[in-house]
Amino acid sequence: MGMSLLSIIRRSVLMSKQSSMAMTNVPKGHFAVYIGEEQKKRLVVPISYLNHQWFKDLLSCSEEKFGYTHPMGGITIPCTEEAFIGLTHAKEKLQRTLSARYGSAADTNAEVPKGHFAVYVGEGKKKRFVIPISYLNHPLFQDLLTKAEEEFGYDHPTGGLTIPCSEDYFLSVTSVLNCS
């Protein structure tokens, strides 16, 4: 991106203050975005979304489509409301489901159900996820496997398959795979 994310947000906040549609207060630790294809809807989201790869990807799409002049005077996300809300819930739901169903890093001795395999993900401390074998056929997951091979070869530090990416990025990839 040409401008820093912080400068984009500052500019959007300034423009939002000038916009008649953005007169509603936004709680501390949150910011407003506009979602929708035809009729734009204003949503207030936590600032922590800025740390998630899926949200950074949406911001990149927004930059490509609108540049730095957003039609609503704030950050406009070029997707449907259902898709945006689905992404936010899918990430949280997938994380809870995978951890509850198959365990976390503390459960390294847990059995792996038939049709699944375990991977270790994260920067620093690794978290264990048990995922369906069907992911092996998807190009997104194959890219992760290529990165794992390049970084670790066949000697993974955890003794199992280690995926060299952040946990947030892995969860965003698996949520896409769950939907396909």
LINVEN-V205700 format. One record per residue. SS is DSSP state (~ for helix, > for strand, _ for the rest). PSI is psi in whole degrees, 0 to 359 (NA if undefined). BURIAL is + if it has 9 or more other ideal C-beta (glycine too) atoms within 8 Angstrom, else -. Layout:
ss=[SS | SS]
psi=[PSI | PSI]
burial=[BURIAL | BURIAL]
//
This chain:
ss=[_ | _ | _ | _ | ~ | ~ | ~ | ~ | ~ | ~ | ~ | ~ | ~ | ~ | ~ | ~ | ~ | ~ | _ | ~ | ~ | ~ | _ | _ | _ | _ | _ | _ | _ | > | > | > | > | > | > | _ | _ | _ | _ | _ | > | > | > | > | > | > | ~ | ~ | ~ | ~ | ~ | _ | ~ | ~ | ~ | ~ | ~ | ~ | ~ | ~ | ~ | ~ | ~ | ~ | ~ | ~ | _ | _ | _ | _ | _ | _ | _ | _ | > | > | > | _ | _ | _ | ~ | ~ | ~ | ~ | ~ | ~ | ~ | ~ | ~ | ~ | ~ | ~ | ~ | ~ | ~ | ~ | ~ | ~ | ~ | ~ | ~ | ~ | _ | _ | ~ | ~ | ~ | _ | _ | _ | _ | _ | _ | _ | _ | > | > | > | > | > | > | _ | _ | _ | _ | _ | > | > | > | > | > | > | ~ | ~ | ~ | ~ | ~ | _ | ~ | ~ | ~ | ~ | ~ | ~ | ~ | ~ | ~ | ~ | ~ | ~ | ~ | ~ | _ | _ | _ | _ | _ | _ | _ | _ | > | > | > | _ | _ | _ | ~ | ~ | ~ | ~ | ~ | ~ | ~ | ~ | ~ | ~ | ~ | ~ | ~ | _]
psi=[144 | 312 | 156 | 154 | 320 | 319 | 325 | 315 | 317 | 315 | 319 | 321 | 316 | 314 | 325 | 322 | 329 | 340 | 137 | 335 | 340 | 32 | 346 | 138 | 147 | 127 | 154 | 139 | 10 | 167 | 161 | 142 | 157 | 131 | 146 | 155 | 308 | 289 | 117 | 137 | 136 | 125 | 144 | 122 | 154 | 147 | 334 | 340 | 333 | 342 | 349 | 135 | 321 | 324 | 323 | 322 | 319 | 321 | 322 | 318 | 320 | 316 | 318 | 320 | 317 | 348 | 224 | 12 | 91 | 141 | 335 | 0 | 355 | 199 | 120 | 123 | 120 | 71 | 169 | 159 | 319 | 318 | 317 | 311 | 322 | 318 | 315 | 319 | 325 | 318 | 311 | 317 | 317 | 317 | 315 | 317 | 310 | 318 | 318 | 318 | 315 | 356 | 172 | 197 | 333 | 339 | 44 | 342 | 3 | 149 | 151 | 122 | 154 | 137 | 10 | 167 | 159 | 142 | 157 | 131 | 146 | 160 | 128 | 245 | 128 | 142 | 137 | 131 | 142 | 120 | 159 | 145 | 333 | 337 | 334 | 336 | 347 | 134 | 325 | 316 | 325 | 326 | 319 | 321 | 322 | 317 | 320 | 317 | 317 | 320 | 319 | 346 | 230 | 18 | 84 | 139 | 333 | 354 | 343 | 187 | 118 | 127 | 119 | 77 | 170 | 158 | 320 | 316 | 316 | 316 | 324 | 322 | 314 | 330 | 324 | 317 | 325 | 329 | 344 | NA]
burial=[- | - | - | - | + | - | - | + | + | - | + | + | + | - | + | + | - | - | + | - | - | + | - | - | - | - | - | - | - | + | + | + | + | + | + | + | - | - | - | + | - | + | + | - | + | - | - | - | + | + | - | + | + | + | + | + | + | + | + | + | + | + | + | - | - | + | - | - | - | + | - | + | + | + | + | + | + | + | + | - | + | - | - | + | - | - | + | + | - | + | + | - | - | + | + | - | - | + | + | - | - | + | + | - | + | - | + | - | - | - | - | - | - | - | - | + | - | + | + | + | + | + | - | - | - | + | + | + | + | + | + | - | - | - | + | - | - | + | - | + | + | + | - | + | + | - | + | + | + | - | - | + | - | - | - | + | - | - | - | + | + | + | + | - | + | + | + | + | + | + | + | + | + | + | + | + | + | - | - | -]
//
